[in-house]
Amino acid sequence: MNEIYLTPEQLVKRWAGLVTEKTLANWRHIGEGPKYTKIGGRVAYPIELIEEYEKKRIRNPESIR
């Protein structure tokens, strides 16, 4: 299995700068945000978990009615 990981910088780019690296660091500190791992002391976000995180946050205003 070839796991693909994103760095915090890459994740910020993926999300078009809607969050900052500082926000990601704060989320990690308080246990919020997407799941991550540390490899060699560096933070890495498995792309599979990022995609899950994104899907869980899709909102459909039509379903509220």
N, C-alpha and C positions, 0 to 999 in steps of 0.2 A: 504494500500500500504506500503510495507516494503522497504523503500529506503536504499540503501547501500552506505556508504560514505568511502572515502579513506583519510587518513591523508597525508600531504605532504611527509612524510617518506615512506608511503606505495606506493604513486605514483612514487617516485624515484625508488623504487624496481620494480614496475610494468614495468617501462621503462628501466630496467636493468642499471640504473645509467647513462643513456644518458643525463640526466639533473640532476642538484643538487637541494637541498632544497633552496639554495640561489638563483638559477635561478628562481625557482617557486615564491619566495618572490619578486624578481625583476619584474617578469611578472605581479604579482598582483598589484604592485605599479604603473606600467605604463599602466595597463589595457590590457595586452596581456595574452596569454595562455588560458588554460581551465577555464571555469566558476567555481566559488566556492561559498560557503556560510560560514558564521561564526555561530557556535553553541556554546554557553557558552564561547564566546571569542576565540574559536579555529577554525582554518581554516579546512573546510571539503569539499572534492570534490565528488559530487554525481557521482557514477559510470556510470549512464546513460549518463551524460554530458561528461565524460571522453571518453566513447566509441564513442560518436558523434564527439568529437574533433579529435580522432584518425582517424576515417573514412574520415573526411574532408581532412586529410593530406596524404592520400594514393595517390601515384603518379604512373602513368603508362607511362614510357618513350616511349612505342610503339605508344601511342596516339598523340605524338608530331609530328610525321612524316607526 
